[in-house]
Amino acid sequence: MVVLVTGAGRGIGRAIVGKLHAQGAIVYALSKNPDNLKKLKEEFSNVIPICVDLANTEAIKTALEPIETVDCVITTLEFYEPPNS
């Protein structure tokens, strides 16, 4: 199974990556924080880290273009829009 997990660098996303990795899934782990992805890769060797800001549509297209197939997408990221002041 090939799974793409957003918000994978920490919290719930990271925990999901760990569970999927333990089950033998191929996991594409997306996060905008390269340090978190580096730690994730050190802990879970078969994870494929992708550093991308999901607020940037063009960056997403570029980052995901090489991926041929995905069976499941798990989205755990949070977008915050500050109130207009």
C-alpha positions in Angstrom: 0.0 0.0 0.0 1.2 3.5 -0.9 0.1 6.2 1.5 0.7 10.0 1.4 0.5 11.6 4.8 0.5 15.4 5.2 1.5 17.0 8.5 3.8 14.1 9.0 6.6 15.9 10.8 5.0 15.8 14.2 2.0 15.0 16.3 -0.8 12.9 14.9 0.7 12.8 11.4 4.0 11.5 12.8 2.2 8.8 14.8 0.2 7.7 11.7 3.5 7.5 9.7 4.9 5.2 12.5 1.9 2.9 12.4 1.9 2.7 8.6 5.6 2.0 8.5 5.2 -0.8 11.0 2.6 -2.3 8.8 4.9 -2.3 5.8 3.3 0.5 3.8 5.3 2.8 1.5 4.8 6.2 3.1 5.3 9.6 1.5 5.7 11.9 4.5 4.9 15.6 3.8 6.0 18.4 6.0 7.3 21.9 5.5 9.8 21.4 8.3 13.0 19.8 7.0 14.4 19.1 10.5 11.3 17.1 11.5 11.5 15.1 8.2 15.1 14.3 8.9 14.3 12.9 12.3 11.4 11.0 10.8 13.6 9.4 8.2 16.2 8.5 10.9 13.5 6.7 12.9 11.6 5.1 10.0 14.0 4.2 7.2 11.5 3.3 4.6 9.6 6.6 4.8 10.0 8.9 1.8 10.2 12.5 3.1 8.9 15.3 1.0 9.6 18.8 2.2 6.9 21.1 0.9 4.7 24.0 2.0 1.1 22.9 1.4 0.0 26.5 1.2 1.9 26.7 -2.1 0.0 25.0 -4.9 2.8 25.1 -7.4 5.2 23.6 -4.9 2.8 20.8 -4.2 2.5 20.0 -7.9 6.3 19.9 -8.3 6.8 17.8 -5.2 4.1 15.2 -6.0 4.7 14.9 -9.7 7.3 12.0 -9.5 4.8 9.9 -7.5 3.1 7.5 -9.9 0.4 6.0 -7.6 -1.1 6.6 -4.2 -3.6 4.3 -2.6 -4.6 6.5 0.3 -4.1 10.1 1.4 -4.2 11.1 5.1 -4.4 14.8 5.8 -3.5 15.9 9.3 -2.2 19.4 8.7 -3.8 22.5 9.9 -4.1 25.8 8.1 -4.4 28.9 10.2 -5.7 32.2 8.7 -5.1 35.1 11.1 -8.0 37.5 11.5 -7.7 40.6 9.4 -6.6 43.5 11.6 
